[in-house]
Amino acid sequence: MEYFTLNNGYKMPMAGIGTFMISPADAEVAVESALASGARLIDTANAYMNESATGRGIKKSGVPREEIFLVSKLWPTVYEKETAVDEMLKRLDTDYVDVLFLHQPTDNWREGYKNIEKAVKEGKVRSIGLSNFSAEEVQEAIDTMEIKPQLVQVEAHPYYPQTELKKKLAETKMGLMAWSPIGHGDKNLINEPVFTELAKKYGKSNVQIILRWHVQSGNVVFPGSRNPDHIKDNFDIFDFTLTEDEMAEIAKVDKNVRYYNATPELVASYKTMELKEDI
């Protein structure tokens, strides 16, 4: 495993497992399987409605909590709720999370950020993250908040490598967690000739080549999967290194195209979306 050092000194694994769009039953099994395969980074969220299952998977794995880098996110409907962090910790059955993200930049994100700052001071959260925030919103948090953010979590993949945002992050040594790291499973992206050629050279799959590109680009990746074999393969990316020339060739597939584009109407709806308790 390789690690990224956050700007507050904490180290996080460069690869882990995500639980987006995974049912509670499947999330519990996937988390336990991932930890058995050597993963130590787990990503979940209020809005995924599987935090309790994620916590159960961690407990069943037998891996000590202090060895696991646990990430969750608060949804806009609870940004201003004083008990939101405690309720999240109760679902996860843990005393703290390593990173807590604001999930979306709705107009009440500043109140949510201050609640997370309070949780940091209380030892319930170690680091603060911003998910799906623009470069301008990230800069506002840097300029105006008492505790500076450590991470952003955004869509990033070879078709949309977030080049400009990463320049901004480098100024404050913030990290980037890449969701949709293989382009939402787009076969056109996965089967780009450069990935096929490199997969043959290194004896890896095209997906493993893309995940290795992420790590060498400084991105933390957390692909989701229910399949134990796929979960294991997703961590088998640390026994080879792409050359500078190969990284340059991959850079040429950049299309500046993203798969997720939130309309103002969609963003406004985030504040009213009902979250159900996961089981």
C-alpha positions as CSV (number, residue, x, y, z in Angstrom):
1,M,0.0,0.0,0.0
2,E,1.1,3.6,-0.6
3,Y,0.0,6.6,1.5
4,F,-1.0,10.2,1.1
5,T,0.0,12.6,3.9
6,L,-2.8,15.1,4.6
7,N,-1.9,18.7,5.4
8,N,-2.6,18.1,9.1
9,G,-0.1,15.2,9.3
10,Y,-2.5,12.2,9.1
11,K,-1.6,9.5,6.6
12,M,-4.3,7.8,4.5
13,P,-4.1,4.8,2.2
14,M,-4.1,5.6,-1.5
15,A,-6.7,2.9,-2.3
16,G,-9.8,1.6,-0.5
17,I,-13.4,0.5,-1.1
18,G,-16.5,2.7,-1.6
19,T,-20.0,1.7,-0.7
20,F,-22.0,4.0,-3.0
21,M,-25.2,2.3,-4.4
22,I,-24.5,-0.9,-2.4
23,S,-27.3,-2.3,-0.3
24,P,-26.7,-2.6,3.5
25,A,-26.5,-6.4,3.2
26,D,-24.0,-6.2,0.4
27,A,-22.0,-3.4,2.0
28,E,-21.5,-5.4,5.1
29,V,-20.1,-8.3,3.1
30,A,-18.0,-6.0,0.8
31,V,-16.4,-4.1,3.6
32,E,-15.5,-7.3,5.5
33,S,-14.1,-8.8,2.2
34,A,-12.1,-5.7,1.4
35,L,-10.5,-5.6,4.8
36,A,-9.6,-9.3,4.5
37,S,-8.0,-8.4,1.2
38,G,-5.7,-5.9,2.8
39,A,-7.8,-2.7,2.3
40,R,-7.7,-0.2,5.2
41,L,-9.6,2.7,3.6
42,I,-13.4,2.5,3.8
43,D,-15.7,5.2,2.3
44,T,-19.4,5.6,3.1
45,A,-22.0,8.4,3.7
46,N,-25.3,9.3,5.3
47,A,-26.9,9.3,1.9
48,Y,-25.7,5.8,1.0
49,M,-27.9,4.5,3.8
50,N,-25.5,1.8,4.7
51,E,-23.4,3.3,7.5
52,S,-24.7,0.8,10.0
53,A,-23.8,-2.1,7.7
54,T,-20.4,-0.6,7.1
55,G,-19.8,-0.5,10.8
56,R,-20.9,-4.2,11.1
57,G,-18.5,-5.2,8.3
58,I,-15.7,-3.5,10.1
59,K,-16.5,-5.3,13.4
60,K,-16.8,-8.7,11.7
61,S,-13.5,-8.3,9.9
62,G,-11.6,-8.4,13.2
63,V,-9.3,-5.6,12.0
64,P,-8.5,-3.2,14.8
65,R,-10.3,0.2,14.4
66,E,-7.0,2.1,14.7
67,E,-5.7,0.3,11.6
68,I,-8.7,1.5,9.5
69,F,-9.1,4.9,7.8
70,L,-12.8,5.5,7.9
71,V,-14.5,8.2,5.8
72,S,-18.1,9.3,5.9
73,K,-20.2,12.3,4.7
74,L,-23.0,14.5,6.0
75,W,-25.9,15.2,3.7
76,P,-27.2,18.8,3.4
77,T,-30.4,18.0,5.3
78,V,-28.3,17.5,8.5
79,Y,-25.7,20.2,8.1
80,E,-27.3,22.4,10.7
81,K,-28.3,19.6,13.0
82,E,-26.2,19.7,16.2
83,T,-26.5,15.9,16.8
84,A,-25.7,14.9,13.2
85,V,-22.1,13.8,13.9
86,D,-23.1,11.8,17.0
87,E,-25.8,10.0,15.1
88,M,-23.4,9.1,12.4
89,L,-20.9,7.7,14.9
90,K,-23.6,5.7,16.5
91,R,-24.6,4.2,13.1
92,L,-21.0,3.4,12.4
93,D,-20.5,2.1,15.9
94,T,-17.2,4.0,16.3
95,D,-15.9,6.8,18.5
96,Y,-14.4,8.8,15.6
97,V,-14.1,9.0,11.8
98,D,-10.8,9.8,10.1
99,V,-12.4,12.2,7.6
100,L,-15.9,13.7,7.6
101,F,-17.0,15.3,4.3
102,L,-19.8,17.8,3.6
103,H,-21.4,15.9,0.8
104,Q,-22.7,18.7,-1.4
105,P,-22.1,22.5,-1.5
106,T,-25.7,23.6,-0.8
107,D,-26.3,27.1,0.6
108,N,-26.1,25.9,4.2
109,W,-22.7,24.3,3.9
110,R,-21.0,26.9,6.0
111,E,-23.1,26.0,9.0
112,G,-22.3,22.3,8.4
113,Y,-18.6,23.1,8.2
114,K,-18.7,24.8,11.6
115,N,-20.4,21.7,13.1
116,I,-17.6,19.5,11.8
117,E,-15.0,22.0,13.2
118,K,-16.7,21.5,16.6
119,A,-16.5,17.7,16.2
120,V,-12.8,18.0,15.3
121,K,-12.1,19.9,18.6
122,E,-14.1,17.2,20.5
123,G,-12.0,14.4,18.9
124,K,-14.9,12.9,17.0
125,V,-13.5,13.8,13.6
126,R,-9.8,13.9,12.6
127,S,-10.0,15.7,9.2
128,I,-12.4,17.7,7.2
129,G,-13.4,17.1,3.6
130,L,-15.4,18.8,0.9
131,S,-17.3,16.6,-1.6
132,N,-18.3,17.9,-5.1
133,F,-17.2,21.5,-4.2
134,S,-15.9,23.7,-6.9
135,A,-12.4,25.3,-6.8
136,E,-14.0,28.6,-5.8
137,E,-16.0,27.0,-2.9
138,V,-12.9,25.2,-1.7
139,Q,-11.0,28.5,-1.7
140,E,-13.7,30.1,0.3
141,A,-13.4,27.3,2.9
142,I,-9.6,27.8,3.0
143,D,-10.0,31.6,3.4
144,T,-12.9,31.8,5.9
145,M,-12.9,28.7,8.1
146,E,-11.0,28.3,11.3
147,I,-9.8,24.8,10.5
148,K,-8.6,24.4,6.9
149,P,-9.9,21.4,4.9
150,Q,-7.7,18.4,4.2
151,L,-9.5,16.7,1.3
152,V,-11.8,17.1,-1.6
153,Q,-13.8,14.3,-3.1
154,V,-14.8,14.8,-6.8
155,E,-15.3,13.0,-10.0
156,A,-11.9,12.3,-11.5
157,H,-10.7,9.9,-14.2
158,P,-8.5,9.9,-17.3
159,Y,-11.3,11.6,-19.3
160,Y,-11.6,14.3,-16.6
161,P,-8.4,14.5,-14.5
162,Q,-9.3,17.7,-12.6
163,T,-6.1,19.3,-13.7
164,E,-7.0,22.9,-12.7
165,L,-8.5,21.9,-9.3
166,K,-5.4,19.9,-8.5
167,K,-3.2,23.0,-9.0
168,K,-5.4,24.8,-6.4
169,L,-5.1,21.8,-4.0
170,A,-1.4,21.7,-4.3
171,E,-1.1,25.2,-2.9
172,T,-2.4,24.0,0.4
173,K,-1.3,20.4,0.2
174,M,-4.9,19.2,0.1
175,G,-5.6,15.7,-1.2
176,L,-8.0,14.5,-3.8
177,M,-10.3,11.4,-3.5
178,A,-11.5,10.4,-7.0
179,W,-15.0,9.1,-7.2
180,S,-16.0,7.3,-10.4
181,P,-12.3,6.6,-11.0
182,I,-13.0,4.4,-14.1
183,G,-15.5,6.8,-15.6
184,H,-18.7,5.3,-14.3
185,G,-17.7,2.0,-16.0
186,D,-17.6,3.6,-19.4
187,K,-16.3,0.9,-21.8
188,N,-14.9,3.5,-24.1
189,L,-12.7,4.8,-21.4
190,I,-11.7,1.5,-20.0
191,N,-10.9,0.1,-23.5
192,E,-8.8,3.1,-24.7
193,P,-5.9,1.5,-26.6
194,V,-3.3,2.9,-24.2
195,F,-4.8,1.0,-21.3
196,T,-5.1,-2.2,-23.4
197,E,-1.4,-1.9,-24.4
198,L,-0.2,-1.3,-20.9
199,A,-2.3,-4.1,-19.5
200,K,-0.6,-6.5,-21.8
201,K,2.8,-5.1,-20.9
202,Y,2.3,-5.4,-17.1
203,G,0.1,-8.4,-17.0
204,K,-2.8,-6.4,-15.4
205,S,-6.3,-5.6,-16.4
206,N,-7.2,-2.2,-18.1
207,V,-9.0,-1.2,-14.8
208,Q,-5.9,-1.9,-12.8
209,I,-3.8,0.3,-15.1
210,I,-6.3,3.1,-14.7
211,L,-6.3,2.7,-10.9
212,R,-2.5,2.7,-10.9
213,W,-2.5,5.9,-13.0
214,H,-4.7,7.5,-10.3
215,V,-2.3,6.6,-7.5
216,Q,0.7,7.9,-9.4
217,S,-1.2,11.1,-10.2
218,G,-1.7,11.5,-6.4
219,N,-5.4,10.6,-6.4
220,V,-6.8,8.4,-3.6
221,V,-9.2,5.8,-5.2
222,F,-12.0,3.8,-3.6
223,P,-13.9,1.8,-6.3
224,G,-17.0,0.0,-5.1
225,S,-17.7,-3.6,-5.8
226,R,-19.7,-6.5,-4.4
227,N,-17.4,-9.2,-6.0
228,P,-14.7,-10.5,-3.7
229,D,-12.4,-11.2,-6.7
230,H,-12.8,-7.7,-8.1
231,I,-12.3,-6.2,-4.7
232,K,-9.0,-8.1,-4.4
233,D,-7.9,-7.1,-7.9
234,N,-8.6,-3.4,-7.2
235,F,-5.8,-3.5,-4.5
236,D,-3.3,-5.4,-6.7
237,I,-1.9,-2.3,-8.2
238,F,1.2,-1.7,-6.0
239,D,3.7,-4.1,-7.6
240,F,4.4,-2.1,-10.7
241,T,5.0,1.5,-11.7
242,L,4.1,3.3,-14.9
243,T,6.9,5.2,-16.6
244,E,6.9,9.0,-17.1
245,D,6.4,8.4,-20.8
246,E,3.4,6.1,-20.1
247,M,1.9,8.6,-17.8
248,A,2.3,11.2,-20.6
249,E,0.5,8.9,-23.1
250,I,-2.4,8.4,-20.7
251,A,-2.7,12.2,-20.3
252,K,-3.5,12.4,-24.0
253,V,-6.9,10.8,-23.5
254,D,-8.1,13.8,-21.4
255,K,-11.4,14.9,-23.0
256,N,-12.4,17.4,-20.2
257,V,-15.6,15.5,-20.0
258,R,-17.4,14.5,-16.8
259,Y,-20.4,12.2,-16.4
260,Y,-22.1,14.0,-13.5
261,N,-23.4,17.5,-14.0
262,A,-25.7,18.8,-11.2
263,T,-28.3,21.4,-12.3
264,P,-29.3,24.2,-9.9
265,E,-32.7,22.5,-9.5
266,L,-31.0,19.2,-8.5
267,V,-28.7,20.9,-6.0
268,A,-31.7,22.7,-4.4
269,S,-33.5,19.4,-4.0
270,Y,-30.6,18.0,-1.9
271,K,-31.8,20.0,1.1
272,T,-35.2,18.3,1.1
273,M,-34.2,14.7,0.3
274,E,-35.3,12.3,3.0
275,L,-32.8,10.0,4.4
276,K,-34.0,6.7,5.8
277,E,-32.2,4.9,8.6
278,D,-30.2,2.1,7.2
279,I,-30.5,-1.4,8.6
